[in-house]
Amino acid sequence: MNRKSKTIISLLIVLLSTIYINAQKVNSFALWGSGGYNNFLSGVEKVSTIGGAGVNIGLGYEFQSGGFLMQVGGEFQHYTSNMKMAEFTEIIPMLNTEGKYYDGTFIFDKNQDRQTMGNAAAVLKLGFVTPSNFYMLFGGKYAYNIYGSTKTYTNVTSKGYNDNLIGDDDNGTFSDMPNHGYYTIKRSFNEKLAFQPTIFGSIEAGLQIGKRNYFGVVYRFALFFDFGITALTAKPLLGQSKIIDISQTEEFQPALRPFFYNETTQRIQVIFTGIKFTVLFGKKVEKKYCNCIQNIKWRRTK
């Protein structure tokens, strides 16, 4: 480290120390809630991510010295997201009641995978507030997964093909025969998900409303953006096929496996953005003199 860098760092330390020691301080109890758009980006091929809604509720402690802010606390996070897969067809060798093989054709459309994640997170943020009541906080969150699940939905159209028979279209194809298992039906499949801890980077910016002279209450309205990285603790339902047999009998009843997991990487990106509302219950620590960041000159406090 050169001499110029050391000088700059020393000046910053002196400035921050002066703000901390001489500025008027406020200790606050913070409650906040946020909601908005959420999305899980796992990079699955041939799958489009749509996203969903998320909600965070938290509480913590905030310290203010002049214009400097520090906030610590914890929050509960609930996220949902959605993915869609294009229509596709699977042809599977089947065996009829007479013991003869035929081709079972299964068309899957309106394919959707809905995911849910619930976390308990620790929050640490630093920031500032200006004389015009604009504020900004930025920092990180460490979220431990409490629950997770995925549910796939699909419309399955079942057909049969046997070139030894005429069929309903004169080419050996059989359809619209519910008594023989040829029909269209909506099916779903549930599975639990377990996520590794999620590391978030977080930033919020907005306006502060109210003065600390009425039960010490201050309100904040802000826009925020959280970006996190996580992974599943295990691959759900390992296998090459996109479908799974959910039948409890001998009849073949195909449904979609979860297509949330990316076979090429374990990394899952979590995006959450929206509006945040915060309520602060604070108390000023009175000092005879104040050297605040809003006003560098010495002034006597009332």
C-alpha positions as CSV (number, residue, x, y, z in Angstrom):
1,M,0.0,0.0,0.0
2,N,1.5,3.4,-1.0
3,R,1.6,6.5,1.0
4,K,-1.3,8.2,-0.8
5,S,-3.6,5.3,-0.1
6,K,-2.6,5.2,3.6
7,T,-3.3,8.9,3.8
8,I,-6.8,8.6,2.3
9,I,-7.7,5.6,4.6
10,S,-6.5,7.6,7.6
11,L,-8.6,10.6,6.7
12,L,-11.7,8.4,6.2
13,I,-11.1,6.8,9.6
14,V,-10.8,10.2,11.3
15,L,-14.0,11.4,9.5
16,L,-16.0,8.4,10.5
17,S,-14.7,8.5,14.0
18,T,-15.7,12.2,14.3
19,I,-19.2,11.4,13.0
20,Y,-19.6,8.5,15.3
21,I,-18.3,10.3,18.4
22,N,-19.9,13.8,18.0
23,A,-23.0,13.2,15.9
24,Q,-26.4,12.8,17.5
25,K,-27.3,9.1,17.8
26,V,-30.6,7.2,17.5
27,N,-31.3,3.7,18.6
28,S,-34.3,2.2,16.9
29,F,-36.4,-1.0,16.9
30,A,-37.3,-1.8,13.3
31,L,-40.2,-3.7,11.7
32,W,-40.5,-4.2,8.0
33,G,-42.4,-6.0,5.3
34,S,-41.7,-6.3,1.6
35,G,-43.4,-7.9,-1.4
36,G,-43.0,-8.1,-5.1
37,Y,-41.8,-10.2,-8.0
38,N,-39.7,-13.3,-7.4
39,N,-37.9,-15.7,-9.8
40,F,-35.7,-18.8,-9.7
41,L,-33.3,-18.9,-12.6
42,S,-31.8,-22.4,-12.8
43,G,-31.0,-22.4,-16.5
44,V,-32.9,-25.5,-17.5
45,E,-32.8,-26.2,-21.2
46,K,-36.1,-25.8,-23.2
47,V,-37.8,-24.3,-20.1
48,S,-38.9,-20.7,-19.7
49,T,-39.0,-19.1,-16.3
50,I,-42.0,-17.0,-15.5
51,G,-41.5,-16.2,-11.8
52,G,-44.0,-15.5,-9.1
53,A,-44.5,-13.5,-5.9
54,G,-42.5,-13.2,-2.8
55,V,-43.0,-11.8,0.7
56,N,-40.5,-11.0,3.5
57,I,-41.3,-10.0,7.1
58,G,-38.6,-8.9,9.4
59,L,-37.6,-7.2,12.6
60,G,-34.3,-5.9,14.0
61,Y,-32.3,-3.1,15.5
62,E,-31.0,0.0,13.7
63,F,-28.3,2.5,14.9
64,Q,-28.1,6.0,13.4
65,S,-25.2,8.4,14.0
66,G,-25.7,11.6,12.1
67,G,-26.4,10.4,8.6
68,F,-24.8,7.0,9.0
69,L,-27.1,3.9,9.3
70,M,-26.5,0.4,10.5
71,Q,-29.2,-2.2,10.5
72,V,-29.2,-5.8,11.8
73,G,-32.0,-8.3,12.2
74,G,-33.8,-11.3,11.0
75,E,-36.6,-12.0,8.6
76,F,-38.9,-14.7,7.3
77,Q,-38.9,-15.2,3.5
78,H,-41.5,-16.9,1.4
79,Y,-40.9,-17.2,-2.3
80,T,-42.8,-18.7,-5.2
81,S,-41.9,-19.2,-8.8
82,N,-43.1,-20.8,-12.0
83,M,-41.6,-22.4,-15.1
84,K,-43.1,-23.6,-18.3
85,M,-42.0,-26.3,-20.8
86,A,-43.1,-26.5,-24.4
87,E,-45.4,-29.2,-25.6
88,F,-43.7,-32.5,-26.4
89,T,-44.6,-36.1,-27.3
90,E,-43.2,-39.4,-25.9
91,I,-43.7,-42.7,-27.6
92,I,-43.4,-45.7,-25.3
93,P,-43.6,-49.4,-26.1
94,M,-46.7,-50.8,-24.4
95,L,-48.3,-54.2,-23.8
96,N,-52.0,-54.7,-24.4
97,T,-54.3,-57.1,-22.5
98,E,-53.6,-59.8,-25.1
99,G,-49.9,-59.7,-24.4
100,K,-49.1,-57.9,-27.7
101,Y,-46.9,-54.8,-28.0
102,Y,-48.0,-51.5,-29.5
103,D,-46.8,-47.9,-29.4
104,G,-48.2,-45.7,-26.7
105,T,-48.2,-42.1,-27.8
106,F,-48.4,-39.5,-25.0
107,I,-48.7,-35.8,-25.8
108,F,-47.8,-33.4,-22.9
109,D,-49.0,-29.8,-23.2
110,K,-49.7,-26.9,-20.8
111,N,-46.7,-28.0,-18.8
112,Q,-45.9,-26.0,-15.7
113,D,-43.7,-26.4,-12.6
114,R,-44.4,-24.3,-9.5
115,Q,-41.8,-24.0,-6.8
116,T,-42.0,-22.7,-3.2
117,M,-39.2,-21.7,-0.9
118,G,-39.3,-20.7,2.8
119,N,-36.3,-19.3,4.6
120,A,-35.2,-17.8,7.9
121,A,-32.6,-15.1,7.2
122,A,-30.1,-13.0,9.1
123,V,-29.7,-9.4,7.8
124,L,-26.9,-6.9,8.0
125,K,-27.0,-3.6,6.1
126,L,-25.1,-0.3,6.1
127,G,-26.2,3.0,4.6
128,F,-27.0,6.7,5.0
129,V,-29.8,9.2,5.2
130,T,-29.6,12.7,3.8
131,P,-31.1,16.0,5.1
132,S,-33.8,15.7,2.5
133,N,-34.8,12.3,4.0
134,F,-33.6,10.2,1.1
135,Y,-32.0,7.0,2.5
136,M,-30.2,4.0,1.1
137,L,-29.2,0.7,2.7
138,F,-27.1,-2.0,1.2
139,G,-25.6,-5.3,2.6
140,G,-26.3,-9.0,2.7
141,K,-28.5,-11.7,3.9
142,Y,-27.8,-15.3,5.0
143,A,-30.9,-17.4,4.6
144,Y,-31.4,-21.0,6.0
145,N,-34.0,-23.0,4.2
146,I,-37.0,-24.2,6.2
147,Y,-39.2,-25.7,3.6
148,G,-39.4,-26.2,-0.2
149,S,-41.5,-27.9,-2.7
150,T,-42.3,-28.3,-6.4
151,K,-45.5,-29.3,-8.2
152,T,-45.7,-30.1,-11.9
153,Y,-48.9,-29.8,-13.9
154,T,-49.6,-31.2,-17.4
155,N,-52.4,-32.1,-19.8
156,V,-51.7,-35.7,-21.0
157,T,-53.3,-36.9,-24.2
158,S,-52.9,-40.7,-24.6
159,K,-53.1,-42.5,-27.9
160,G,-52.2,-46.0,-29.2
161,Y,-50.7,-47.1,-32.5
162,N,-50.8,-50.6,-33.9
163,D,-50.0,-51.1,-37.6
164,N,-51.7,-54.5,-37.5
165,L,-55.1,-52.8,-36.8
166,I,-57.1,-50.3,-38.7
167,G,-57.7,-47.8,-35.9
168,D,-60.0,-44.9,-35.8
169,D,-58.2,-43.0,-38.5
170,D,-57.5,-46.0,-40.8
171,N,-53.8,-45.9,-40.1
172,G,-53.6,-47.9,-36.8
173,T,-54.0,-45.0,-34.4
174,F,-56.5,-45.2,-31.5
175,S,-57.7,-42.2,-29.6
176,D,-60.8,-40.9,-27.6
177,M,-61.4,-44.3,-26.1
178,P,-61.6,-43.8,-22.3
179,N,-62.4,-47.5,-21.7
180,H,-59.1,-48.4,-23.3
181,G,-57.0,-45.7,-21.6
182,Y,-57.0,-43.3,-24.7
183,Y,-58.1,-39.9,-23.4
184,T,-57.0,-36.4,-22.3
185,I,-56.5,-35.7,-18.6
186,K,-54.8,-33.1,-16.3
187,R,-52.3,-34.6,-13.9
188,S,-50.0,-33.3,-11.2
189,F,-47.0,-34.5,-9.2
190,N,-45.6,-33.1,-5.9
191,E,-42.1,-33.4,-4.5
192,K,-40.3,-31.8,-1.6
193,L,-37.2,-29.6,-2.2
194,A,-34.3,-28.9,0.1
195,F,-32.2,-25.9,-0.6
196,Q,-28.7,-25.1,0.6
197,P,-28.3,-21.8,2.5
198,T,-28.9,-18.8,0.2
199,I,-26.5,-15.9,0.2
200,F,-28.2,-12.6,-0.8
201,G,-26.8,-9.2,-1.8
202,S,-29.5,-6.6,-1.0
203,I,-30.0,-2.9,-1.7
204,E,-32.9,-0.6,-0.9
205,A,-33.5,3.1,-1.5
206,G,-36.4,5.4,-0.6
207,L,-37.8,8.1,1.5
208,Q,-38.0,8.6,5.2
209,I,-41.2,10.2,6.6
210,G,-41.8,11.5,10.1
211,K,-39.8,12.9,12.9
212,R,-38.8,11.3,16.2
213,N,-41.0,13.4,18.3
214,Y,-44.2,11.3,18.3
215,F,-43.5,8.1,20.1
216,G,-40.3,8.0,18.1
217,V,-42.0,6.6,15.0
218,V,-40.5,7.0,11.5
219,Y,-41.8,5.5,8.3
220,R,-39.9,4.5,5.3
221,F,-41.1,3.6,1.8
222,A,-38.5,2.1,-0.6
223,L,-37.8,0.1,-3.7
224,F,-35.5,-2.9,-3.2
225,F,-33.6,-5.5,-5.1
226,D,-32.2,-8.8,-3.7
227,F,-30.1,-11.2,-5.6
228,G,-29.2,-14.6,-4.2
229,I,-27.3,-17.8,-5.0
230,T,-28.3,-21.3,-3.8
231,A,-28.5,-24.9,-4.8
232,L,-30.6,-28.0,-4.1
233,T,-29.1,-30.4,-1.6
234,A,-29.9,-33.4,-3.8
235,K,-31.2,-34.0,-7.4
236,P,-34.9,-34.8,-7.4
237,L,-35.9,-38.0,-9.0
238,L,-32.8,-38.9,-10.9
239,G,-33.5,-40.3,-14.4
240,Q,-33.3,-39.5,-18.0
241,S,-37.0,-39.5,-18.8
242,K,-39.1,-36.4,-18.4
243,I,-42.1,-38.4,-17.2
244,I,-43.0,-40.6,-14.2
245,D,-45.7,-43.2,-13.7
246,I,-48.0,-42.1,-10.8
247,S,-50.4,-45.0,-11.2
248,Q,-51.3,-47.0,-8.1
249,T,-52.6,-49.8,-10.3
250,E,-51.4,-51.7,-13.4
251,E,-52.6,-48.9,-15.7
252,F,-49.8,-46.6,-17.0
253,Q,-50.6,-43.0,-15.9
254,P,-47.8,-40.7,-16.9
255,A,-47.1,-37.3,-15.3
256,L,-44.2,-34.9,-15.5
257,R,-41.2,-35.1,-13.3
258,P,-40.0,-31.8,-11.7
259,F,-38.0,-29.9,-14.4
260,F,-36.7,-27.3,-12.0
261,Y,-33.3,-28.9,-11.6
262,N,-30.5,-28.1,-14.1
263,E,-28.5,-31.2,-14.9
264,T,-25.4,-29.1,-16.0
265,T,-25.0,-27.0,-12.8
266,Q,-26.2,-27.0,-9.2
267,R,-26.4,-23.2,-9.0
268,I,-29.8,-21.6,-8.7
269,Q,-30.2,-17.8,-8.8
270,V,-32.9,-16.1,-6.8
271,I,-34.2,-12.7,-7.7
272,F,-36.6,-10.7,-5.5
273,T,-37.6,-7.1,-6.2
274,G,-40.5,-4.9,-5.2
275,I,-41.6,-2.4,-2.5
276,K,-40.6,-2.3,1.1
277,F,-42.3,-0.6,4.1
278,T,-40.4,0.0,7.3
279,V,-41.5,1.3,10.7
280,L,-38.9,2.6,13.2
281,F,-39.5,3.1,16.9
282,G,-36.5,5.1,18.0
283,K,-35.1,7.3,20.7
284,K,-32.5,10.0,20.4
285,V,-29.4,10.0,22.6
286,E,-29.1,13.6,23.5
287,K,-25.7,15.3,23.4
288,K,-24.8,18.9,24.3
289,Y,-23.1,19.4,21.0
290,C,-23.6,17.7,17.7
291,N,-21.3,17.4,14.7
292,C,-23.7,15.7,12.3
293,I,-23.0,14.6,8.8
294,Q,-25.9,16.8,7.6
295,N,-24.3,19.9,9.2
296,I,-20.5,19.9,9.5
297,K,-20.5,23.1,11.6
298,W,-20.7,22.8,15.4
299,R,-24.2,23.6,16.7
300,R,-26.0,23.5,20.0
301,T,-28.9,20.9,20.1
302,K,-32.2,21.8,21.6
